[in-house]
Amino acid sequence: MSDILITSMQQRHIGALAELEKICFGALAWNEQALADELTNDTAHFLVLEKSGEAIGYIGTFVVVDSCYVSNIGILPQYRRQGFASVLMESACKEAFSLGARSISLEVRPSNTAAISLYKKLGFEEIGLRRGFYREPKEDALILNLDLTAEKYGQSEINKNT
Ligand SMILES: CC(C)(COP(=O)(O)OP(=O)(O)OC[C@H]1O[C@@H](n2cnc3c(N)ncnc32)[C@H](O)[C@@H]1OP(=O)(O)O)[C@@H](O)C(=O)NCCC(=O)NCCS
């Protein structure tokens, strides 16, 4: 994994991440403008995973006081099942903890078995359901939550300046 870098999202990532969004989320993909808007949002903390300089995955989170919310996570299809989403989520949890968050939550489609398996493996638990939350196609959302402990997430290691 020496060719792997996790870094804060920067302007240079925006084009590649908009493409990644289309591949991962189709009609519901965030476009370049939506992603670029988060560069100047103080509550947004988006991390990009680069492999040999290519942006192959990313995670978007928002931290407000002691809560973190995951808005986006995606890995290019050819790089899936290699632990990259797990690494990104662990990094986001550490960064969120360092910013004061003590829990992290997200929504997921009940049909998204890959993502649910990932979250459960990381310790997330179901805490609720939002009826009709998703569109295209319409679907409920499971709400998942993970408590962030100092023991597990007390050390941040994000590269902020590259
Ligand atoms: C969900 C997603 C982010 C997972 O990324 P990933 O890098 O493949 O995940 P990891 O390699 O870290 O997987 C960790 C664990 O999650 C589970 N998992 C991941 N993908 C899975 C799949 N397709 N089927 C079953 N379990 C899966 C496994 O337990 C896996 O561990 P293992 O490979 O040792 O069995 C990726 O499939 C993706 O980008 N999907 C499209 C976008 C999306 O749905 N995002 C989530 C929106 S809520």
The ligand as an SDF file (V2000), in Angstrom:
LIG
                    3D

 48 50  0  0  0  0  0  0  0  0999 V2000
  -19.8270    0.0130   -0.9750 C   0  0  0  0  0  0  0  0  0  0  0  0
  -18.4000    0.2880   -1.4980 C   0  0  0  0  0  0  0  0  0  0  0  0
  -18.0160    1.7200   -1.1150 C   0  0  0  0  0  0  0  0  0  0  0  0
  -17.4500   -0.7250   -0.8200 C   0  0  0  0  0  0  0  0  0  0  0  0
  -16.1150   -0.3880   -1.2350 O   0  0  0  0  0  0  0  0  0  0  0  0
  -14.9230   -1.4670   -1.1670 P   0  0  0  0  0  0  0  0  0  0  0  0
  -13.6370   -0.7280   -1.2750 O   0  0  0  0  0  0  0  0  0  0  0  0
  -15.1840   -2.5520   -2.1330 O   0  0  0  0  0  0  0  0  0  0  0  0
  -15.0970   -2.0490    0.3170 O   0  0  0  0  0  0  0  0  0  0  0  0
  -14.0010   -2.8790    1.1310 P   0  0  0  0  0  0  0  0  0  0  0  0
  -13.0850   -3.5720    0.1820 O   0  0  0  0  0  0  0  0  0  0  0  0
  -13.4000   -1.9890    2.1530 O   0  0  0  0  0  0  0  0  0  0  0  0
  -14.9450   -3.9730    1.8240 O   0  0  0  0  0  0  0  0  0  0  0  0
  -14.9190   -4.2080    3.2230 C   0  0  0  0  0  0  0  0  0  0  0  0
  -15.9430   -5.2670    3.5300 C   0  0  0  0  0  0  0  0  0  0  0  0
  -17.2560   -4.8510    3.1480 O   0  0  0  0  0  0  0  0  0  0  0  0
  -17.9880   -5.9900    2.6840 C   0  0  0  0  0  0  0  0  0  0  0  0
  -18.2650   -5.8490    1.2440 N   0  0  0  0  0  0  0  0  0  0  0  0
  -17.7870   -4.8850    0.4110 C   0  0  0  0  0  0  0  0  0  0  0  0
  -18.2870   -5.0860   -0.8360 N   0  0  0  0  0  0  0  0  0  0  0  0
  -19.0800   -6.1850   -0.7700 C   0  0  0  0  0  0  0  0  0  0  0  0
  -19.8510   -6.8840   -1.7250 C   0  0  0  0  0  0  0  0  0  0  0  0
  -19.9150   -6.4920   -3.0180 N   0  0  0  0  0  0  0  0  0  0  0  0
  -20.5510   -7.9610   -1.3230 N   0  0  0  0  0  0  0  0  0  0  0  0
  -20.5050   -8.3730   -0.0300 C   0  0  0  0  0  0  0  0  0  0  0  0
  -19.7620   -7.7690    0.9410 N   0  0  0  0  0  0  0  0  0  0  0  0
  -19.0660   -6.6700    0.5680 C   0  0  0  0  0  0  0  0  0  0  0  0
  -17.1050   -7.2060    2.9250 C   0  0  0  0  0  0  0  0  0  0  0  0
  -17.3390   -7.6530    4.2500 O   0  0  0  0  0  0  0  0  0  0  0  0
  -15.7310   -6.5670    2.7980 C   0  0  0  0  0  0  0  0  0  0  0  0
  -14.7290   -7.3230    3.4400 O   0  0  0  0  0  0  0  0  0  0  0  0
  -14.0440   -8.5510    2.6320 P   0  0  0  0  0  0  0  0  0  0  0  0
  -13.6850   -8.0370    1.2520 O   0  0  0  0  0  0  0  0  0  0  0  0
  -12.8510   -8.8910    3.4900 O   0  0  0  0  0  0  0  0  0  0  0  0
  -15.0670   -9.6340    2.5880 O   0  0  0  0  0  0  0  0  0  0  0  0
  -18.3150    0.0770   -3.0380 C   0  0  0  0  0  0  0  0  0  0  0  0
  -18.9170   -1.1560   -3.3640 O   0  0  0  0  0  0  0  0  0  0  0  0
  -18.9560    1.1920   -3.8520 C   0  0  0  0  0  0  0  0  0  0  0  0
  -18.3020    2.1870   -4.1830 O   0  0  0  0  0  0  0  0  0  0  0  0
  -20.2390    1.0170   -4.1970 N   0  0  0  0  0  0  0  0  0  0  0  0
  -20.9650    2.0430   -5.0000 C   0  0  0  0  0  0  0  0  0  0  0  0
  -21.2440    3.2870   -4.2010 C   0  0  0  0  0  0  0  0  0  0  0  0
  -22.0860    3.0030   -2.9660 C   0  0  0  0  0  0  0  0  0  0  0  0
  -23.0090    2.1990   -2.9840 O   0  0  0  0  0  0  0  0  0  0  0  0
  -21.7580    3.6970   -1.8620 N   0  0  0  0  0  0  0  0  0  0  0  0
  -22.4620    3.5580   -0.5980 C   0  0  0  0  0  0  0  0  0  0  0  0
  -23.6770    4.4160   -0.5720 C   0  0  0  0  0  0  0  0  0  0  0  0
  -24.5420    4.2800    1.0010 S   0  0  0  0  0  0  0  0  0  0  0  0
  1  2  1  0
  2  3  1  0
  2  4  1  0
  2 36  1  0
  4  5  1  0
  5  6  1  0
  6  7  2  0
  6  8  1  0
  6  9  1  0
  9 10  1  0
 10 11  2  0
 10 12  1  0
 10 13  1  0
 13 14  1  0
 14 15  1  0
 15 16  1  0
 15 30  1  0
 16 17  1  0
 17 18  1  0
 17 28  1  0
 18 19  1  0
 18 27  1  0
 19 20  2  0
 20 21  1  0
 21 22  1  0
 21 27  2  0
 22 23  1  0
 22 24  2  0
 24 25  1  0
 25 26  2  0
 26 27  1  0
 28 29  1  0
 28 30  1  0
 30 31  1  0
 31 32  1  0
 32 33  2  0
 32 34  1  0
 32 35  1  0
 36 37  1  0
 36 38  1  0
 38 39  2  0
 38 40  1  0
 40 41  1  0
 41 42  1  0
 42 43  1  0
 43 44  2  0
 43 45  1  0
 45 46  1  0
 46 47  1  0
 47 48  1  0
M  END
$$$$
